[in-house]
C-alpha cells in the first residue's frame, strides 16, 4: 500500500471560526439551508447534502498562507467565494486529494506568493499531476481551482 504524499488542505478550524463570524471581505455570513445539495464545502472537502446549513463566504487563501509564512503576494492576493458549513463540522474524512471529479487547474505559487503558472488537469487527476506541479523547486504551494469560475477548492503544500 502506497502512503499518500500530497494531501488536500481544508480550511483550518480556527480560520473557519473566524469566517463564520466575519469573512475575509468583512461581511457577516448569511447561513442558509441547502435545498439542492452539491455545494463544494471547503471545510470538510465534500459536497453538501440536502438539508445541511451552509454559508457562502469570501475567503483569501493566499493572504492567509502569506500571513503565516511572511510572503508578500502583492497583486496576486485575491479573495473569492467558498462554501462552508454554517456550524462546526468534523472536517475532512482523511488524507489524500479531493474534488477530483472534474477538470481542475493546478495553480503554482512561489515562496514569495507570486504565480508561477498553472496547468489544466483532467477529471480524476491524482498525485502524479500534483508531483509534476511541484517538479519546479521554486514552487512552494499549489492551489486546486475550478475551471469554470477559477474558484479556490484547496491548497496543497510540499510534504
N, C-alpha and C positions, 0 to 999 in steps of 0.2 A: 504494500500500500504506500503510495507516494504522499508525503506530507505537503500540505498547501503552503506555497511560498508567498503568494500575493493574496491579500485579504481586502475586501471592500470595507472601508471605514465609515460606519454610520455616523451621524451627528452625535457627538458625545452627550451623555445625560446632563451634565452641568450646563452645556450650551442649550440643550432643549429646554431646560428650566427657564433660562433667560428668554429664549424665543417665545415661550408660552406667555410670558409677561409683556414683552415688547420685542418686536422683531428687529432685524438689522436696519430697517428703514425708520425705526422709532414708532411704529404703529402697534396698537394693541390688537392681537388676533381676534377674529370673529369665528369661533368654532361652529361647526355645523354637523348634522347627522348625514352621513354619506348614504344617499338613496340608491346609488348605482353600483358602488364598489369599483375597484380597479385603479384607484389613485396610487401612484408610486410613493410609498411612505419612506422618507429618508431617516426616520428614527429606528426602524426595525428592518428596513430593506426588503419589504414585501409589498404586495398590492393590498389596498384596503378592502374590507369586506362590507357588504351592505349592513347598515345599521351602526357602524362604528362612528365615533365622534372624531372628526379630523379638523385640521386648520391649515389654511394656505398662508404661509408666512414668507417674508423676504429674508433671504439668507446670503451672507457674504463669505463663502468658503475660503477664498484666497486671503482675504483680510484677516480672518480668524487664524488661519495657518501662519500667516506672516507675523501676527502678534506674538505667537509662541516661538518663532524662530529668529525674529529680528530682520526678516526680509522686508524689502520696500518695493512692493509691486507697482507703485505709481498708477499709471492709467490702466493697467491690467486688473486693478481691483474692481470687482463688479459685484452686484447683488442681484438676485433673481428669486422667483417664486419656487418654493418647495412645499410639499405636503408633509405634515407630521401628525401624529396622534395628538388630539387636544389635551389628553391627560397622559400621565406617565405610562410607559409600556415596558415590556420585557426586553426590548432591544432585538438585535439580530439573533437568529437561531444558532449560529455557529460561524466558523471561518469559511473563507472562500469568496468567490465573486458573486455578484447579484445582478439582477435585471439584465441577463444575457439573452433575453428572449426577442431581441430586435437589433437592428443595426445601431451602433453607437459610435461616438467619436471619442478617441483617447487623446486628450489634450495634455501635452507635456509642459512642465514648468521648471525653470532653473531655481537654484537655491536663493536667488535674489527676487524671485517671483515674476520673472519675465516668461512669456510664452515662447517655447522653443519649437512649436509646431503641433500638429495633430494628425491623426490618421483615422479614417473610416474603417471600422471593423464590422464583420458580418455577424448576423444573428448566430448565437451560440459561441461567441468569442470566448477565449479562455486564457490560461496562464501563458501560453506561448505568445499570444498577442501582447500581453502585458510585459512579458520579458523583453520582447522586441522594443517596446516603448522605452524601457529602461536600458537598452543597449548603449545609448549615449551616456557616458559618465557624468555629463553636465545636468542630466535630468534628476531632479530631486523629488518630484511629485507628479502624479498623473491624475487628472480628473476624467471620470467617465461621464459623458454628456449625451443627451438626446440629440438625434439628428434633426428632427423637425423644428424644434424651437431653440436648441442649444442649451436646454435646461441642465443644471447640475444634478447628477444622481449620487455620486460618492467620490471619495478620493482614495487613491492607493499610494502608499509610501514604500520605499525600499524596505525589504525585510531586515 
